[in-house]
Amino acid sequence: MVEATERKHVEKATINIESKVKGEFTYWKKMIWNSEQPLIMVMANYPISTDLKGDSLTSMLIRNAIVERNTFGGVIIANLFNKSVKWPSEKALLEASSPDGIEELVAVAKAADKVIIATGSLTTKYEVAAARLDELLEQCKISKMGKKLFWLVDSGGKKVHPLAIRNEPWQFGPVVGSETIPSEIKEAEANE
């Protein structure tokens, strides 16, 4: 009996990429490979590159994790802050905040079927980050998007950034409440 062998072939894909930018601010980058399938938005911290064709390690991890799920036809990679930050601090994050950034995030989130918040510990370490995320969550809930908001979590349920779970499958936890006030601020308020 002769075994059937697979023939070599070339696989092709077309990925449409677009990005919303204004000056030095980058709001989001959208990659669509199948417009018939749902669209997911993943929000990380801040952009590394403004080049439309380039990717950071975070962007590659996000795209690969979404492609591996095989349930979405594209991903919007959005940023809580709109300008690259080399060393996070309250001042640097404030300077990386576009005045219309939250408005842009809410608008693009409306186009997504699911929104994943993947900011990791940034929003628990910096007051500016916590306030910005709280504002985004509040605006999403006002816009009736609360049910499509999820945290990226690790196997223990801890909120994480994509870099923290490179070798783990992605898991999501629903956004129930704000939960973004940095622990140092909570402790200070409790002691008052």
C-alpha positions in Angstrom: 0.0 0.0 0.0 1.3 3.4 -1.0 1.2 6.1 1.8 -0.4 9.4 0.8 2.0 12.2 1.2 1.3 15.8 1.7 2.3 18.2 -1.0 4.3 21.3 -0.3 2.2 24.4 -0.6 2.4 28.1 0.1 0.1 29.6 2.7 -0.8 33.3 2.4 -2.6 35.7 4.6 -3.5 39.3 4.2 -3.5 41.4 7.4 -4.8 44.9 7.3 -3.1 47.2 9.7 -4.2 50.6 10.8 -3.2 52.9 13.6 -4.6 56.0 15.2 -1.9 58.6 15.9 -1.7 62.3 16.6 1.8 63.8 16.7 3.8 61.8 19.2 0.7 60.1 20.6 -0.3 56.6 19.5 -3.8 55.6 20.6 -4.2 52.1 19.1 -3.1 49.7 16.4 -5.6 47.4 14.7 -4.8 44.2 12.8 -7.6 42.4 10.9 -7.0 39.0 9.2 -10.6 37.9 9.0 -13.4 40.5 9.0 -16.1 37.8 9.4 -14.9 36.9 12.9 -15.3 38.9 16.1 -12.8 41.7 17.0 -11.0 41.8 20.4 -9.3 44.8 22.0 -6.3 44.3 24.3 -5.2 47.3 26.3 -1.7 47.4 27.6 0.2 50.3 29.1 1.9 52.4 26.5 3.3 52.1 23.0 6.9 51.4 22.3 7.0 52.2 18.6 4.9 54.4 16.4 5.9 52.6 13.2 2.8 51.0 11.6 4.7 47.9 10.4 6.9 47.4 13.5 6.0 45.6 16.7 7.2 45.5 20.2 7.5 42.3 22.2 4.3 43.1 24.0 2.5 43.6 20.6 3.8 40.3 19.3 2.7 38.5 22.4 -0.7 40.0 22.2 -1.2 39.2 18.5 0.1 35.6 18.9 -2.1 34.9 21.9 -5.2 36.1 20.0 -4.3 34.2 16.8 -3.7 31.0 18.9 -7.3 31.3 20.3 -8.6 31.0 16.8 -11.8 32.7 17.7 -11.1 36.3 16.7 -10.6 37.8 13.3 -8.5 40.7 14.5 -7.1 42.6 17.4 -6.9 46.2 18.5 -3.9 46.8 20.6 -4.7 49.9 22.6 -2.7 51.9 25.2 -3.7 53.3 28.5 -1.1 55.9 27.9 -0.4 57.3 24.5 3.3 58.0 24.4 6.3 55.7 25.0 7.6 55.8 28.6 11.2 54.7 29.3 11.0 54.7 33.1 7.5 54.9 34.6 6.9 57.6 37.2 3.9 59.8 38.1 5.4 62.6 36.1 6.4 60.5 33.0 2.9 58.8 32.9 1.2 62.2 33.2 3.2 63.5 30.3 2.4 60.4 28.3 -1.4 61.1 28.7 -3.1 62.6 25.7 -6.0 64.9 26.7 -8.3 62.9 24.4 -6.8 59.5 25.1 -9.7 58.1 27.2 -12.2 59.4 24.6 -10.3 57.6 21.9 -10.1 54.3 23.9 -13.8 54.3 24.6 -14.6 54.9 20.9 -12.4 52.1 19.7 -13.7 49.8 22.5 -17.2 50.2 21.1 -16.0 48.5 17.9 -14.6 45.5 19.7 -16.6 42.4 20.8 -14.4 41.9 23.9 -12.0 44.2 25.7 -9.1 42.8 27.7 -7.3 45.0 30.2 -3.7 43.9 30.4 -1.9 46.6 32.3 -0.5 44.4 35.0 0.9 46.1 38.1 1.3 49.6 36.6 -2.2 50.6 37.8 -1.4 49.4 41.4 1.9 51.2 41.6 1.1 54.6 40.2 -1.8 56.9 41.1 -1.9 58.5 37.7 -2.3 55.0 36.1 -5.0 54.0 38.6 -6.9 57.2 38.0 -6.7 56.9 34.2 -7.9 53.3 34.3 -10.7 54.2 36.7 -11.8 56.9 34.3 -11.7 54.5 31.3 -13.7 51.8 33.2 -16.3 54.4 34.3 -16.7 55.7 30.7 -17.0 52.2 29.4 -19.7 51.4 31.9 -21.6 54.6 31.1 -21.4 53.5 27.4 -23.0 50.1 28.4 -19.8 48.1 27.7 -19.3 46.7 31.2 -20.1 43.1 30.2 -17.4 43.0 27.6 -14.6 44.2 29.9 -12.2 41.5 31.2 -8.8 41.5 33.0 -5.9 39.4 31.7 -5.1 37.1 34.6 -2.5 34.4 35.4 -3.3 30.9 36.6 -3.7 32.3 40.2 -6.2 35.0 39.1 -3.7 37.9 39.5 -4.1 40.7 37.0 -1.1 40.6 34.6 0.6 42.2 31.7 1.3 40.0 28.6 5.1 40.0 29.4 4.3 38.3 32.7 2.7 35.3 31.2 4.7 34.6 28.0 4.6 30.9 28.4 1.1 30.5 29.8 -2.3 30.3 28.0 -4.3 33.5 28.4 -7.1 33.6 30.9 -9.7 36.3 31.5 -11.5 37.5 34.6 -14.5 39.8 34.4 -14.2 43.4 35.5 -16.6 43.7 38.4 -15.6 46.9 40.1 -12.9 49.5 39.9 -10.2 47.7 42.1 -7.5 49.9 40.7 -6.5 52.1 43.6 -2.8 51.5 44.3 -2.2 49.5 47.6 0.0 52.3 48.9 -2.8 54.8 48.5 -5.3 52.4 50.2 -3.0 52.0 53.2 -2.5 55.8 53.5 -6.3 56.4 53.3 -6.9 53.7 55.9 -4.4 55.3 58.3 -6.1 58.8 58.1 
